[in-house]
Amino acid sequence: MTAAQPPETELDVLLAQWAAAPVAGASVDVAAILTLPQHREAPRRAGAVWRPALMAASLALMVALGGWLGLSDRFASPPTQIAAATPSAEAAAGEAEAFALVFTPTAAEEDLI
């Protein structure tokens, strides 16, 4: 069973004409391409030599820093108590009004809720 092909539209006809049209200036000089060297060895990068040493140095630094941070807790001074001011149990009247202004919904917002 074969599916019926959809009828061609005007756009399909225009696209087919465009695809079949010759392209001006699209000639390729194959001989010039073939005379170029086809394979060259990639140039060596001089800067890549120090990368393994950098990786080893950064790993050593991480291990040393981790050990230093782990041992620093043993030699730390005992914690000191700092007196903190306790907030009053009651909020001032101005603070309560500011809170109500910010967090109380308007009539339009109440309707939406």
JOHU-V851019 format. One record per backbone hydrogen bond with DSSP energy under -0.5 kcal/mol. CO is the residue of the C=O (numbers start at 1). NH is the residue of the N-H. Records with the same first field share a line. If there is no record, write none. Layout:
# JOHU-V851019
CO->NH + NH
This chain:
# JOHU-V851019
9->13
10->14
11->15
12->16
13->17
14->18
15->19
16->20
17->21
22->24
23->26
28->30
29->33
30->34
31->35
32->36
33->36
44->46
45->48
46->49
47->50
48->51
50->54
51->55
52->56
53->57
54->58
55->59
56->60
57->61
58->62
59->63
60->64
61->65
62->66
63->67
64->68
65->69
66->70
67->71
68->72
69->73
71->74 + 75
73->76
81->83
92->96
93->97
94->98
95->99
96->100
97->101
98->102
99->103
100->104
103->105
106->110
107->111
108->112
109->113
